[in-house]
Amino acid sequence: MGTDDWVQRAVTSAAMVCGLFDHNSQVEQLLAFRRAIFAWCLRQARRCAGRDAVEEALQWNQLAARVGCMDCAVLASRELEANLLAAAARLPVPDLKQPRVADRPRRWLHVFSEAGPSAGHTAMAWRWMSLDPEPNRHSLVLLSQQTPVSEQLVEMVARRGGEVVRMDPHAPILARAERLRAFAWAEADVVVLHVHPWDVNATLAFGIPSGPPVLLVNHSAHLFGVGGSVADLVINTRLSAQEDEWTIRYRGVGADRTAWLPLPMPPPTWRSRSAEMRLAARQGLGLPALAPVLLTVGDSYKYSPLPGLDFLETAVTILQARPSVHLVAAGVREDARWRQAREATGGRLRAVGRQLDLRPYHAAADVYIEGFPCGSTTALLEAGHHSLACVMAPRLSPPPFGTEGLAFDEAGVDQPGDVAEYVKRVMTFLDDPDARERCGQALVAAIEANHSGEGWRAKLERLKRSIPARHEVHPLDEPPPIPGPMVAFWAAVTARFRDDALGIVYRSAARLGLKPRLDLPIRRATRAAKGVRTLHPPLRRLITCTDYAATLVPAGRSAWLYKLYDWSATVLREDGKLTRVWRALTSALDGRHGCAQGPDA
């Protein structure tokens, strides 16, 4: 797909998106407020660096990156990367070990922020390890793991002769980065970063030349991220020309530092399903034996309705037109709207929440339908790899928010022109078993050729040949912003699921002991953004009061003030008992005396 094509799609979608808001400027106000918070975090980082408080400066840089990841207005920041490179030069430089011996198996080091059991990048790592045809050693470093680690990943590391290093997630950033650098220089020939896009630890660890080459997996290609300056290769996983263009143009990574390695798929449990297999799966899931079954997979936010792009409304339309059809939505938590749809369809539409094993659902389904406005490439690949006919999200869900990639091109599966065509394709597959079979088998063949088995191994070998012998640092120029319509599309999709950016940063900073004083620019930005703030009003007032009190307390004695703020924020949270009691009391008083609400801070 050419650049002009996907930009035009985004323009069309963004025009429809504006209908979500009371007036067209609300998306712009929300984005401007987040950019103001991002800039405030960087100013705080500069102030800390100016007084040689390096750890505090790094914490502020990481908070800035977290804010950047709330939207896709920009994908990289030259200032933030430069800050991290400057701090990296202060870490100890390990003794350079002997260069890699050519005939010795490579030692791969996979670095994660966290490796949860249901995370897509976790699955990519263990599949990578399992499909590597050479007797290479694969080890794992966990920088910030606070939840159970994927047992599958740990077992695979053990099978590949590696070790798992789990760092203290509460240790200083400097300490974790220093330890990562030392371990990588001593124990790795190649480093692969699977880290969260806002995690600064790896950029700090590898922010100097020398040491093993560093590969960065671009698993959040549509979001802001750090690490472009330390990546010798950025690995794009969709096999998409558009993804490459975003990496080069908007992430500031040179074309000579981009590479393709598709998302690896394990061998499918089956290539064609028997009637007995389908029946057993349906019995286990409580589905009728003979009814047509549709499957969709994705997180709840990916189904947020936009004007003209309402998946749930579309699904109900399909089920009402076909009274025997059932739809299962895995990954979606049932809320009031999904419950209403279930009731309207007599229970034939079910949201079953997150599922760690999707194989029974693939076995039970007849057709996979991609959710919208945001699809899931991994889910679509997994469904196609299990021989399900698939319908992509309509074109008003432009990539990277909708799916595209070489395997789908080769299988002849593309995005429907609009929602009406989406419905028509679903109906065709429901009515035509032969069409379902042809589509499913075409997808199996194309996915096998690119994402699994020997096809994937061939692409891994090509990647290995392109890895440089030595790590270098690549300072970034300031990349341009993403086209406005694309930014508006993503902001509209996620607006209802994003907590207030200032609330997140202020409380995180208070808990880290950073003393988050608001300066004049951020105060002005906060007042200007009053109409798009989502923070619970008492918590807004608490920030205002805490910031004012901080002007009356010497800086060296203000730690207690922010601890008091953190405690108060817990007590006053929107779903807290005290808030519920206060609402009930004020509601009763308003009803009795006609009291007006106080001003919003």
N, C-alpha and C positions, 0 to 999 in steps of 0.2 A: 504494500500500500504506500502511495506517495505521500509526501508531506502535505501538499495542498489538500489531499483527500481527507486525511484525518483531522486537519485543522477545520475544514468546512463542516465535518460532522460535529465537531465540538462546538462550533458557532451555533449550529442548529439546536443542539442539546441545551446549550447555555441559555438560549433565548427562551426555551420552555422552562428551564430551571427557575428563572426569575419569578415565575408564577407562584413558587413556594412561599415567597416572602411578601410582607406587607407592601414594600416598595423596592424597586430594583437596586437601590443603593445598599441594602442590608448585607448582601454578600461582600461588597467592597468594604463596608465598615468592619465586618468581622475579620476579614483578611488584613486590613490595615491595623487593627488592634493587635493581632498576633505578630505582625511584623514589628510593631512598636515594642512588644514584650521581648521579642528576639533581640532587637537593638539594645534594649535596657540590660538584658543579660550580658551582652558583649561589653557594654560600658562598665558593668560591675566587674567583669573579668579583667578589663584593662586597669581599673582602679586597684584590684587585688594584685595584679602583676606589678603595678607601679610601686607597691610597698613590699614586693618580694614574697607575697603570700601565694606561692605557686599552687598548692593544693586547693585553696579556695578559688583561685582563678580557673583551675581545671573543672571544679564543680560547676561554676557559672557557665563555662563553655559547654558542658554537658547539658545543663538546663536549657541553654539556647538551642542546642541540637534537638532536644525533646520538643520544644515549641516549633521548630522548623518542620518536624515530622508530622505536625497536626494538619498540614496541607501540602500542596505540591507547587506553591508559588515559585519557589526556587529549589533546585536540587542540590546545591552546594554553596559554600561560602568561603571565599578566599581568605577573609579575615579570620574566621574560625580555624581553618586549616593551618594558617600561618601561626596562630597562637599555639596550636598543638605541636607544630614543628619546633617552635622556639623552646617549648618546655621539654620536648624530647631530647634536645641537645644537652640538657642538664642531667640526664640520667647516666649512670655508669655505663661504660662501653665494655662488654665482655671481651675476653681474649678470643680472637678469631680462631676457631678450630681448623683442623686440616680440611682442605676442600674435599668435596664428595668424590669417592672412588667410583669410576665409571661402571665397573661390573658389580658393584654392591647394590642391593635393592634400595630404592629410595625410601627415606623416612618422611612421611607426610604428617603434618601437624594441623589438625582441624580445630579452629578456635571459635568458641561460641560465647555469647553473653549468657544465654540459657538454652538448654536443650530439652524442651518439654516433650512428653510422649505423643502429643497430637500436632506438633508444629511441622509445617511443610519443609522447612529447611533442615530439621532433624532427620526427616525421612530421606531427604536428598543425600545427607552425609552417609547414613548407613548403607544406602543403596550404592553410593559411589564406592564405598569400601568393599562391598560384597561383589561388585562387578569388575573391580580392578583385576585384570588377568595376571599381573605380575606379582611376585611374592613380596610386595612392599609392606612396610610397617606403617600402620595408621594409628596415631595417638590423638588424644582429645584434651583440650584445656577449656574449662568452664570458668568464666570470669566473674559471673554474678548470680550463680545458680542458687535459688532459694526454695525451689519446689523439687519434687522427685525427678530424677533424671530418667530419660528414656532407657528402659532396660534393654530394649532391642539394640540401641546404639552402644551401650556399655558392653554387651555381649559380643557385638561385632568388633569392637576395639580389641577385646581380649583374643578373639579368633585371629586377628591380623597382627598379633604380637606386640601391640602398643600398650600404652598406659593412659590412665585417666587422671588428670590433675584438676582438682576442684579447689579454687581459691576462695578465700573468705570474702563474701560479697560486701561486707561492711569495712573491709580494709581500705586504706587510702588509695586513690587512683594511682598515685605515684608508685606506691609499693606493689600494686598488682601489675602495673606496666613494667616495672623493673624486673619482676619475677618472670613475666612472660618473655621479655627480651632475652634474659639469661637462659631460660629453658629452650627457647627456639634456636638460639645460636649454638647451644650444646647438643640438642637432640633432634634437629629437623634439617632436612634438605629442601623442603618446600613447605610454606605456610599457606593454609587456606582459611580465609576469614568468612565465617557464617554469622557474624555478629549483628546485633540490633543496629539499625542505621544511625542511632544517636549515641552509641557507645564509643567513647573517646579512648578507651584503654589501649586498643590495638594500634590506633593511629599514633599514640604516644610511644608505644613500645617499638614500633618500626619506623619512627620518624627520623632516622639517620641512615646514611648509606651503609652498605655492607650487610653481612648476615644472609640468611636464606631468602630467596625470592618470595614475594608475597602475592597471592591471588585473592581477589575480593569477589565473593559471590554476590551478584546484584539481585538479591531476592526481593527487594522492595523497590523495584525500578521506577515506580511512579512517585516515590517520596524523597524528601530531603535526606541526605546522609553525609556522614563524615568518612574519610578514608581514601578518597580519590587521590590524595597526594602521596600515599604510601603504597598504592597498588601498582605492582609491575604489570599485572594483567587484571582487568575487570571482566568477570565472566557473566555474560548474559545467557539466560536459560530458556528464552522463548523461541529462539531461532527466528527472530523477527527483525526486519530491517528498521522498523520504527523504533524498537528498543535500542538498537545500535545508535540511531540518530539522537535519541534523547541522551544517551550516555556521552556521546561526543559533544553535542551542541550545548546541552543544558547541565551536564555534570562536569564539563571541562576536561574530560579524559581524551587524550589523543587517540586517533584511529589505530595507531600502531600498538596501543595498549588495551584494545578490546578483543575479546575472544568469545567463541560460542562453546557452550557445553550444555546440551539440553537437560531438562529435568529427567533424571533416570527413573525408569519404571521397572519394578521387578517382573519376572516372568508371570504372566497372568495365570490365575488358578485354573482357568479354562479358556479355550478359544471359541467354543460353541457350547451352549448349555443344553443339557438334556431336559426332557419334561419332568423327570423325577427330581432333578436338582432344583428346578424352578418351584415345583410343588412343595418340596421340603423347606425351602427358604420362605415361601409364603406362609406355610403353617407356623413356622417359628416367629414370624413377624405379625401374625394375626391378619393376613390379607386373604381375600377370596382366591380360590384356586384358579378360576377361569377368567376373572376380570382383568381388563387391560390396566397396567400399572405404570405411572409416570414417576420419575425420580428426579429430584434436584438437590444439590449439595452446596452449602455456603453458610457463612456467618450471618447472623440476623441483619446486621447493618447493610449487607449487600442487597437486601430486598427493600430498602427504604423507598417508598413511592415518590416518584417525581411526576409532574404533569406530563401525561403522554407515555410514561414509563412506569406502570404500576403492575408488577409481577402478580401480586395476589389477586387483583381484579381480573387480570388476564387468565389466571389459573381457574378462578371460579367460572368465568365464561366458558372455558373448555369443558369443565366438569358438568356444567349445566347443559351444554350441548350434547354431551355423551354421558348419560345417566349411569352407565356401568363402570366408568373409569375412576380409578383411585390415584391420588397423588401423595407421595411421601416426600417431606422436606427434611433432610438430615442436616444438622448444624444449626437449625433455626429453633430458638426458644419461643414457645407459644405465648404471645401477648394477647391483649384484648382483640386486636384486629384479626390475628390468625385464629383465635377462638371463634370469633363471629363467622369467619369463612368456613371453619370446620362445621359449625352448626348449620350454616346455610346450605352446605353440601351433604347433609346427613351423615357426617363423620367420614366422608370419603377423602377429605384433605387433612393430612396429619403432619404437624411439626413435631419431630421426635428428638430435637436437641442434638448435641454433639455426640458422635459415635466414633469410637476408636477403630472399629472394624466395620468397613463398609461392604465387605464381600457378600453378606446375606442380602443386602439391599440391591447390589448389582445383579445377584442371581435372581431376585424376585421381579425386577423391573423389566418392562418392555422397551421403554424409551427414556433417554436422559434429556432433560430440558434445562438449559443453563439459566440461572437466575439473572435478574437485572433490576436496577441499572448497573450493578457491578457483578461480573461473572467470576469464575474461579478456574484458571487454566489447569491447575493440578487436578481438580475434581473432574473436569471434562476429559483430561487425558486418562484418568483412572477408569472412567466409565467407558470410553471408547476402547481402551485396552482390554476390557472385559466384554467386547463385542456388542455393546449397546449402540443402537442408532442414537445420534445426538442432534439436538437443535441448539444452535448458538443463540446468544442474546442478540436482539435486533441492532441495526447499525446506529441507532441513536445512543447506544452504549459504546462510545468509541474506544478502541484500544489506547492505552493499556488497561482500561477499566472493563472492556469486553475482551474476549479471547481472540488471539490470532497466532499463527505460527506455521512453520513449514509442514508439519505433519498434517495439519488440517487442510492446507493447500493441496497437498498430494492426494488426500482422501476425497477432495472435492466438496468439503464441508465449509461453508462460509456463513457470514451473518445475513439473516433475512433483512430485506429492505426496511421493514417497519414492523410494528406489533401485529398488524393484520396478517402479514406474510408469515410471521412467527407462528401464529395460531394455525394458519393453513398448513404449514409444514408438520406441526404436531398432529393435526387431524389426518394428514396423509399417512404418516407412520402408524397411527392407531388403526387405520383402515386397511393398510397394505403390508402384510407380513413379509412379502418378498422385498419390498423397499427397505424395510427395517433390516433384513438380513444383509442386503447389499451394502447399506451404509455401515453397519456394524463390522463387516468383514473388511471393507476398505479402510476403516479406521484402525483395526487391528494391524493390518499390513503396514500402514504408514507409521504408526506409533512404534511397531517393532523395528522398522528401518531407521528410526531416528532417536528413539528414547529407551531402547531396551536391547539386550543381547549384544550380538556382534555389531549391529549398527551403532549403538551407543559407545561400545568399546573403541570403534574406529575413530569416533570423535574425541574420545579421551586421549587416544594416542596422538592425534593431531594437536590437542592442547599441550600434551607433554613436550612435544617437539618445539613448541613456541615459547616455553618457559625460559626466561633468561638465566644465565649462570649466577648472577649476582644481583642483590637487591639495590635499587636506587630510589631516591626521593624525587618526586615530581611536583614541585610547587604549582598551585593552580592559579590561573587567571580568573577574574570574576566572570562566571558564566551568565548569560542573559536569563531573564525569567521565562517561565513556561508561558505559552500563549494564554491570555486571560480566560477564554471560554473553557479551556481544560481545567483551569484552577477553579472556576465557578462551578463546574460540574462536580468535581470532587468535594468541594466545600458544601454543596447542597446535599450530597449523599450522606456525608458524615456529620452534618450540623447537629442532628438530634442525638448523636451518640458521643459527642465530644464534651468533656467537662470544660468548665471555664478555664482558659489558659492562665490567666493571672492567679486564679485560685490555686491551680496546681503548682505553679512556679513558686508563689509566695510561701505556701506551706512546705513544699519540698526544701526550699532554701532555709526556712526556719528550723526544720528538723536536722538539717546538715550543719547548723550553727553558723550560717552565712550572714545573718543580720541584714535582711533584705530591705534596706531603706529605699523608698520610692523617690526618684528625682523628679525635677520639674517636667521633662518631656513625657515620662510615663504617667504622671498625674494628669496632664492634659489629654493624653491619649485615652486614659480611663474614663474621663468625663465625656469625651467625644463618642465613646463606644457604649454609653449607658443603655442605648436601645437594643443592643445585641448581646449584652452580658447574660450569662446563664447561671451565675453563681447565686446561691441562696442569699436573699437580701441581708439577713443577720450576719452572714459571713463576710459580705462586702463591708458592712459597717465595722465589723471586727478588724478587718485589715486597715480601714481608715483610722480607727482609734489606736491601733497598735503603732501605726506609722507616726501618728501625732505624738504618742507617748514616747517614742524613741527619740524625738527631738529634745525631750526634757531630761533624758537619762544619759550620762556619759557612756560613750561607745564601749568602753572597757567593762562596763557593768550592766550591759543590756541583755546578756544571755538569758537571764531569768524572764525577761519580758517576752521573748520569743517562745520560751517554754510555756509561759502562761497562755500565749496566743494559740499554740498547738493544742493545749488541753481544752481551751475554750472552743476551738474549732470542732473538736470531737463532740463536745457537749451540744453545740448549736447546729450540728449537721442537719440537713434537711429531713432525713428520715429518723432523727433522734427522738427519744421520748419527750425531752424537754420542749422541743419544737412542736410536737403534736399537742402537748398540754397547752402551750402558749397559743397555738392556733385556735384550739377549742375555746379557751378563755376569751381571746379577743373577738372571736366570732359571736360568742354569747353577749359580750359587752356591746359590740356593734349593733346587734339586733335589739338590745334593750335601750341603748342610749343614742344610737346613730353616730358612733364615734368614727372619725375618719382615720385612715391609715397614715402613719408617719411618712416623711419624705424618704425616698430611696437614696442611700448614700452613694 
